[in-house]
């Protein structure tokens, strides 16, 4: 028995090309007379019911997705003029931790979801436990801390050591999303801290806890609940070996704020750096200090990065680094070792090794008295801060020259500027803010790139002599002159 196949209707090929027309033009669509299936293009046999010759063309108006017409429907809430919409629900509520509020743009917004990522042991749980206690005290609503990595007894011991016990601070140890939602129904908190999102799983999704599928599903559900109930939510996230947030990249797109918690385990300094913020600036940095009693904000951290000497010491120079919008006065130290055969060591701590190598090459070529090609060089910052911006090049050059020539630089001098390969000093950003911070701490002399001094900008800090230097050689001459005064 032979089954005859029907030929496509006239214009089927042209109709397929017209299917890519704009949404407002008539679109050809196809539908099976037998079962109603709508294939994206004409076929001789319906893929749903298997009937031959039952697919016919019908012209409809409207956008299509995968061959199906998308019909309009009444929205749940009509669009309104922007001036009539109240911004009160999106006002930030201060957390009581001043440096975190600085990074967040004033505090936590009800319904906002914050992702805090950092290396293990850096202090994420300690910081957020303090935030939860401050919220319970000042916000007038309970706070809930859900730990998927520790028991409630372990969290209770940390809270007792930090002095963060409060009746409105609730603890729970869960690893199931359904149980977390049950705690939200029972406690009705204003703040939820989930430590960490990689340890929570849901039974409705395949994959292991911490996997891409589970993390995406858990985060999507928590974001939906936070927006619906107006709960400020902070999710703790793990990081990979290169410091990136672990999990799918969509995790950072789902949340409203992404923060990185940084710090050296051998130093008490901790930095919270904003990476993404829908409610404020994304380049703010908060400074904290870890101690036995927990963690505390540092409103003026510049003193941590300076060393007070009884007398000037060769091999040191002070610069002003920018961490986000914050100016931090930082000391750079350099030690020039003995002459060695072969390749001498170049060791850095807190600085960019590539930029140090470039500065050494410039000093070797542009100065007559300094010989560095066969000598070991060690350079570091003070206080555990990491300075990688080019604005510290001039201070590094002066510190190396000071150590190599055994000439101390005046302790009241700061150097700001980028050093080029020809030895020139290039302009950098935020020079007025850097100078204002240095003047506030009592520095009297500043070396800056051309076009950044008061003669060029028309303004400068009082009680500070600002000198524009064009190259490394002139910077060394001005530094020696200031040290002799």
C-alpha positions as CSV (number, residue, x, y, z in Angstrom):
1,X,0.0,0.0,0.0
2,X,1.5,3.3,-1.1
3,X,0.8,6.5,0.9
4,X,0.6,9.6,-1.2
5,X,2.3,12.7,0.2
6,X,0.6,16.0,-0.4
7,X,2.6,18.9,-1.9
8,X,3.2,22.0,0.0
9,X,0.7,24.8,-0.6
10,X,1.6,27.6,-2.9
11,X,3.8,30.2,-1.2
12,X,5.0,27.9,1.6
13,X,8.6,28.7,0.9
14,X,7.9,32.4,0.7
15,X,5.8,32.1,3.9
16,X,8.7,30.6,5.7
17,X,10.8,33.7,4.9
18,X,8.0,36.0,5.8
19,X,8.0,34.4,9.3
20,X,11.1,36.4,10.1
21,X,9.3,39.7,9.5
22,X,8.8,42.3,12.2
23,X,6.3,41.8,15.0
24,X,3.8,44.3,13.5
25,X,3.6,42.7,10.0
26,X,1.3,39.7,9.2
27,X,3.1,36.4,9.9
28,X,2.3,33.1,8.3
29,X,1.6,30.3,10.8
30,X,0.8,26.7,10.4
31,X,-1.6,24.5,12.2
32,X,-2.6,20.9,12.0
33,X,-6.4,20.4,11.2
34,X,-6.4,17.1,13.0
35,X,-4.8,17.9,16.4
36,X,-4.2,21.6,16.4
37,X,-0.4,21.4,16.7
38,X,1.5,24.5,15.4
39,X,4.8,23.6,13.8
40,X,7.3,26.4,13.2
41,X,7.2,25.7,9.4
42,X,5.2,23.8,6.9
43,X,5.7,20.0,6.9
44,X,3.9,17.3,5.0
45,X,3.3,15.2,8.0
46,X,2.2,16.5,11.4
47,X,5.0,15.7,13.9
48,X,2.4,15.5,16.7
49,X,-0.3,13.1,15.4
50,X,1.4,11.8,12.3
51,X,-1.4,12.8,9.9
52,X,-0.3,13.5,6.3
53,X,-1.5,16.6,4.6
54,X,-3.2,18.1,7.6
55,X,-0.8,21.1,8.1
56,X,-2.4,24.2,6.6
57,X,-1.3,27.9,6.5
58,X,-3.2,30.6,8.4
59,X,-2.1,34.2,8.5
60,X,-2.1,35.8,12.0
61,X,-0.9,39.1,13.4
62,X,1.5,39.3,16.3
63,X,4.9,38.2,17.5
64,X,5.8,34.5,17.5
65,X,8.2,32.4,19.6
66,X,9.2,29.1,18.2
67,X,6.4,29.3,15.7
68,X,3.7,30.0,18.3
69,X,1.9,33.3,18.4
70,X,2.4,35.3,21.7
71,X,-0.8,37.0,22.6
72,X,-1.0,40.1,24.8
73,X,-2.6,40.0,28.2
74,X,-3.5,42.5,30.9
75,X,-0.5,43.2,33.2
76,X,-0.8,42.8,36.9
77,X,0.0,46.4,37.5
78,X,-0.3,49.1,34.8
79,X,2.6,51.3,33.9
80,X,2.6,54.7,35.7
81,X,4.4,58.0,35.2
82,X,7.8,57.9,37.0
83,X,7.0,61.0,39.1
84,X,4.1,59.2,40.7
85,X,6.1,56.2,41.9
86,X,7.3,56.3,45.5
87,X,10.9,55.6,46.2
88,X,10.4,54.9,49.9
89,X,10.4,51.1,49.6
90,X,13.9,51.3,48.1
91,X,15.4,53.5,50.8
92,X,18.4,51.9,52.5
93,X,18.3,50.9,56.1
94,X,21.6,51.4,58.0
95,X,23.1,48.1,59.3
96,X,24.9,49.8,62.1
97,X,28.3,48.8,60.7
98,X,29.6,52.1,59.3
99,X,32.2,50.7,56.8
100,X,29.8,48.2,55.3
101,X,27.1,50.9,55.0
102,X,29.7,53.0,53.2
103,X,30.2,50.3,50.6
104,X,26.5,49.5,50.2
105,X,25.6,53.1,49.7
106,X,23.9,53.8,53.0
107,X,22.8,50.4,54.2
108,X,20.7,47.4,53.1
109,X,17.6,48.0,50.9
110,X,14.6,45.8,51.9
111,X,14.2,43.1,49.2
112,X,17.8,43.5,48.0
113,X,20.1,40.5,47.7
114,X,23.8,40.9,48.5
115,X,26.4,38.4,47.6
116,X,29.5,38.5,49.8
117,X,32.4,36.4,48.5
118,X,35.8,35.8,50.0
119,X,38.5,33.2,50.8
120,X,38.0,30.7,53.7
121,X,38.9,32.1,57.1
122,X,39.0,35.7,56.0
123,X,36.1,36.7,58.3
124,X,32.9,36.6,56.3
125,X,30.9,34.8,59.0
126,X,32.3,37.0,61.7
127,X,31.3,40.2,59.9
128,X,27.8,39.1,59.0
129,X,27.1,37.9,62.5
130,X,28.0,41.4,63.7
131,X,25.7,42.8,61.0
132,X,22.8,40.5,62.0
133,X,23.1,41.6,65.7
134,X,23.3,45.3,64.8
135,X,20.2,44.9,62.6
136,X,18.3,43.1,65.4
137,X,19.2,46.0,67.7
138,X,18.5,49.0,65.5
139,X,16.2,48.0,62.6
140,X,13.2,46.9,64.8
141,X,12.8,43.6,63.0
142,X,14.3,40.1,63.7
143,X,17.3,38.9,61.8
144,X,17.9,35.3,60.8
145,X,21.3,33.6,60.3
146,X,21.1,30.3,58.5
147,X,24.3,28.3,58.5
148,X,24.9,25.4,56.2
149,X,28.5,24.8,57.3
150,X,28.4,25.1,61.1
151,X,26.1,24.0,63.8
152,X,24.0,26.5,65.9
153,X,26.3,25.7,68.9
154,X,29.4,26.8,66.9
155,X,27.7,30.0,65.8
156,X,26.5,30.6,69.4
157,X,30.1,30.3,70.7
158,X,31.3,32.9,68.2
159,X,28.4,35.2,69.0
160,X,29.3,34.9,72.7
161,X,32.9,35.7,72.1
162,X,31.9,38.8,70.0
163,X,29.3,39.9,72.4
164,X,26.5,39.8,69.7
165,X,23.8,38.0,71.6
166,X,20.3,39.4,71.2
167,X,16.7,38.1,71.6
168,X,15.8,39.2,68.0
169,X,18.8,37.4,66.5
170,X,17.7,33.9,65.4
171,X,20.0,31.0,64.3
172,X,19.3,27.9,62.3
173,X,21.5,25.2,60.7
174,X,19.9,24.0,57.5
175,X,21.1,22.7,54.1
176,X,17.6,22.3,52.4
177,X,15.9,25.2,50.7
178,X,12.5,24.1,51.8
179,X,13.5,24.2,55.4
180,X,15.0,27.7,55.0
181,X,11.7,28.9,53.6
182,X,10.0,27.4,56.5
183,X,12.2,29.4,58.9
184,X,11.3,32.5,57.0
185,X,7.6,31.8,57.5
186,X,8.1,31.2,61.2
187,X,10.5,34.1,62.1
188,X,9.4,36.7,59.5
189,X,12.9,38.4,59.6
190,X,13.8,41.7,58.1
191,X,17.3,40.4,57.4
192,X,18.4,36.9,56.2
193,X,22.0,35.8,56.2
194,X,22.7,32.6,54.4
195,X,26.1,31.0,55.0
196,X,26.7,29.8,52.4
197,X,24.7,29.6,49.2
198,X,26.9,26.7,47.9
199,X,25.8,24.5,50.8
200,X,22.0,24.8,50.2
201,X,20.2,22.4,47.9
202,X,16.6,21.8,46.7
203,X,15.0,18.5,46.0
204,X,13.2,19.7,42.9
205,X,16.5,20.3,41.0
206,X,19.0,17.8,39.9
207,X,22.7,18.0,40.7
208,X,24.8,18.0,43.9
209,X,24.9,20.9,46.4
210,X,27.3,23.6,45.2
211,X,26.9,22.5,41.6
212,X,25.9,25.0,38.8
213,X,22.3,23.8,38.6
214,X,21.7,23.8,42.3
215,X,23.3,27.2,43.0
216,X,21.3,28.8,40.2
217,X,18.0,27.3,41.4
218,X,18.6,28.2,45.0
219,X,19.6,31.7,44.3
220,X,16.7,32.3,41.9
221,X,14.3,31.1,44.6
222,X,15.8,33.2,47.3
223,X,15.8,36.3,45.1
224,X,12.1,35.8,44.3
225,X,11.3,35.4,48.0
226,X,13.3,38.4,49.0
227,X,11.6,40.6,46.5
228,X,8.2,39.4,47.3
229,X,8.5,39.7,51.1
230,X,10.9,42.7,51.3
231,X,13.6,40.8,53.1
232,X,17.1,42.1,52.9
233,X,19.2,39.0,52.1
234,X,23.0,38.5,52.3
235,X,24.4,35.4,50.6
236,X,27.9,34.2,51.5
237,X,29.7,32.8,48.4
238,X,32.9,30.8,48.0
239,X,35.7,31.8,45.7
240,X,37.9,29.9,43.3
241,X,41.7,29.7,43.3
242,X,42.0,32.9,41.2
243,X,39.7,34.8,43.5
244,X,36.6,34.8,41.4
245,X,33.1,34.0,42.8
246,X,32.5,30.2,42.6
247,X,29.5,28.9,40.7
248,X,27.8,30.1,37.5
249,X,28.4,33.6,36.2
250,X,24.6,34.1,36.3
251,X,24.8,34.1,40.1
252,X,26.3,37.6,40.0
253,X,23.7,38.8,37.5
254,X,20.8,37.5,39.7
255,X,21.8,39.5,42.9
256,X,21.7,43.2,43.4
257,X,25.1,43.8,45.0
258,X,28.3,41.8,44.8
259,X,31.0,42.4,47.4
260,X,34.5,40.9,47.8
261,X,35.9,40.4,51.2
262,X,39.7,40.6,51.0
263,X,42.6,40.4,53.4
264,X,45.8,38.7,54.3
265,X,45.5,36.1,57.1
266,X,48.8,37.3,58.6
267,X,47.4,40.9,58.8
268,X,44.6,42.3,60.8
269,X,43.4,44.5,57.9
270,X,40.3,43.5,56.0
271,X,38.8,45.2,52.9
272,X,35.2,44.9,51.6
273,X,35.3,46.0,48.0
274,X,32.2,46.7,46.0
275,X,32.1,45.1,42.5
276,X,28.4,45.6,41.6
277,X,25.8,47.8,43.3
278,X,22.4,48.7,41.9
279,X,21.8,51.1,44.8
280,X,25.1,53.1,45.0
281,X,28.6,53.4,43.8
282,X,30.3,50.2,42.7
283,X,33.9,51.4,43.5
284,X,33.7,51.9,47.3
285,X,36.0,50.2,49.8
286,X,35.3,49.5,53.5
287,X,38.2,48.9,55.9
288,X,37.9,46.6,58.9
289,X,40.3,45.3,61.6
290,X,40.2,41.8,62.9
291,X,40.9,41.2,66.5
292,X,40.3,38.7,69.3
293,X,36.9,40.2,70.0
294,X,35.6,40.0,66.4
295,X,35.8,42.7,63.8
296,X,35.5,46.5,63.9
297,X,35.2,49.3,61.3
298,X,38.2,51.5,60.6
299,X,37.1,55.0,59.8
300,X,40.7,56.3,59.4
301,X,42.9,53.4,58.4
302,X,45.8,55.4,57.0
303,X,47.8,55.1,60.3
304,X,48.1,51.3,59.7
305,X,50.2,51.8,56.6
306,X,52.8,54.2,58.0
307,X,55.8,53.6,60.2
308,X,56.9,56.3,62.6
309,X,60.7,56.7,62.8
310,X,62.7,58.6,65.4
311,X,65.0,59.7,62.6
312,X,64.7,59.5,58.8
313,X,65.6,56.0,57.4
314,X,66.9,55.4,53.9
315,X,64.8,53.2,51.7
316,X,61.4,54.5,52.5
317,X,58.9,56.9,50.8
318,X,55.3,57.7,51.3
319,X,52.6,57.8,48.6
320,X,48.8,58.1,48.6
321,X,46.9,55.1,47.0
322,X,43.3,55.1,46.0
323,X,41.1,52.3,47.1
324,X,37.9,53.0,45.4
325,X,37.0,56.5,46.3
326,X,39.1,56.4,49.5
327,X,42.6,57.9,49.7
328,X,45.0,55.9,51.8
329,X,48.4,57.3,52.8
330,X,50.8,54.3,52.4
331,X,54.5,53.8,53.0
332,X,56.7,52.0,50.5
333,X,59.9,50.4,51.7
334,X,62.8,49.1,49.6
335,X,66.0,47.3,50.5
336,X,68.9,47.0,48.1
337,X,71.0,43.9,48.8
338,X,74.5,42.9,48.0
339,X,76.0,42.4,44.5
340,X,75.4,38.8,43.3
341,X,76.6,36.9,40.2
342,X,73.9,35.7,37.8
343,X,70.3,36.9,38.1
344,X,69.7,38.8,41.3
345,X,66.4,38.4,43.2
346,X,63.5,40.8,42.8
347,X,61.1,40.2,45.7
348,X,57.9,42.2,46.3
349,X,55.2,42.2,48.9
350,X,52.0,44.2,48.4
351,X,53.3,45.6,45.1
352,X,53.1,44.7,41.4
353,X,56.3,42.8,40.5
354,X,56.1,43.8,36.8
355,X,55.9,47.5,37.7
356,X,58.8,47.2,40.1
357,X,60.9,45.6,37.3
358,X,60.0,48.5,35.0
359,X,60.9,51.1,37.6
360,X,64.3,49.4,38.3
361,X,65.1,49.4,34.6
362,X,64.2,53.1,34.3
363,X,66.3,54.0,37.3
364,X,69.3,52.0,36.0
365,X,69.1,53.8,32.6
366,X,68.1,57.4,33.7
367,X,70.3,57.9,36.8
368,X,74.1,58.0,36.8
369,X,75.0,57.0,40.3
370,X,72.6,54.1,40.8
371,X,73.6,50.6,39.8
372,X,70.9,47.9,40.2
373,X,71.3,45.3,37.5
374,X,73.5,43.0,39.7
375,X,72.0,43.8,43.1
376,X,69.1,42.1,44.9
377,X,66.0,44.3,45.5
378,X,63.3,43.8,48.0
379,X,60.2,46.1,48.0
380,X,57.1,46.0,50.2
381,X,54.2,48.0,51.6
382,X,53.5,48.5,55.3
383,X,50.4,47.2,57.0
384,X,49.4,44.4,54.6
385,X,47.8,46.7,52.0
386,X,48.3,45.8,48.3
387,X,49.1,48.7,46.0
388,X,49.1,47.9,42.3
389,X,48.1,51.2,40.7
390,X,50.6,53.1,38.6
391,X,50.4,56.2,40.9
392,X,52.8,54.5,43.3
393,X,55.6,54.2,40.7
394,X,57.2,57.5,41.8
395,X,57.3,56.5,45.4
396,X,58.7,53.1,44.6
397,X,61.4,54.8,42.5
398,X,62.3,57.2,45.3
399,X,62.4,54.4,47.9
400,X,64.7,52.3,45.7
401,X,67.0,55.3,45.0
402,X,67.0,56.2,48.6
403,X,68.0,52.7,49.6
404,X,70.6,52.3,46.9
405,X,72.3,55.7,47.5
406,X,71.8,55.4,51.3
407,X,70.1,58.9,51.4
408,X,67.1,59.3,53.7
409,X,64.0,61.0,52.3
410,X,62.3,63.6,54.4
411,X,59.5,62.0,56.5
412,X,57.1,64.8,55.7
413,X,57.3,64.2,51.9
414,X,54.8,62.3,49.7
415,X,55.3,61.3,46.0
416,X,52.5,60.7,43.6
417,X,52.8,59.8,39.9
418,X,53.3,57.2,37.2
419,X,56.7,56.6,35.8
420,X,57.1,56.0,32.0
421,X,59.8,54.0,30.2
422,X,61.6,57.2,29.3
423,X,61.7,58.3,32.9
424,X,58.9,60.9,32.6
425,X,56.3,61.3,35.4
426,X,52.8,61.0,34.1
427,X,49.5,62.3,35.4
428,X,47.2,60.2,37.6
429,X,43.7,60.6,38.8
430,X,42.2,62.1,42.0
431,X,45.4,64.1,42.8
432,X,43.4,66.8,44.8
433,X,41.8,64.1,47.0
434,X,45.2,62.4,47.5
435,X,46.9,65.7,48.5
436,X,44.0,66.6,50.9
437,X,44.4,63.3,52.7
438,X,48.2,63.7,53.0
439,X,47.8,67.3,54.2
440,X,45.3,66.1,56.8
441,X,47.9,63.7,58.2
442,X,50.6,66.5,58.5
443,X,52.7,66.0,55.3
444,X,54.3,69.3,54.2
445,X,55.9,68.5,50.8
446,X,54.3,66.7,47.8
447,X,55.9,65.7,44.5
448,X,53.2,65.4,41.7
449,X,53.1,65.1,37.9
450,X,53.1,68.1,35.7
451,X,49.7,69.8,35.5
452,X,48.5,68.5,38.9
453,X,49.9,71.2,41.2
454,X,48.2,74.4,42.4
455,X,49.8,76.4,39.6
456,X,47.9,74.3,37.1
457,X,44.7,73.5,39.0
458,X,44.4,76.8,40.8
459,X,43.9,75.2,44.3
460,X,45.9,73.2,46.7
461,X,46.0,72.2,50.4
462,X,47.1,74.8,52.9
463,X,50.4,74.4,54.7
464,X,51.7,72.0,51.9
465,X,54.3,72.8,49.3
466,X,53.3,71.0,46.0
467,X,56.0,70.7,43.4
468,X,55.5,69.4,39.9
469,X,58.3,67.1,38.6
470,X,58.7,66.2,35.0
471,X,60.9,63.1,35.3
472,X,62.5,60.8,37.8
473,X,65.8,62.7,37.8
474,X,64.2,66.0,38.8
475,X,62.1,64.1,41.4
476,X,65.3,62.8,43.0
477,X,66.7,66.3,43.1
478,X,63.7,67.8,44.7
479,X,63.5,64.9,47.3
480,X,67.2,65.5,48.2
481,X,66.6,69.2,48.5
482,X,63.5,68.7,50.8
483,X,65.5,66.3,52.9
484,X,68.3,68.8,53.4
485,X,65.9,71.5,54.6
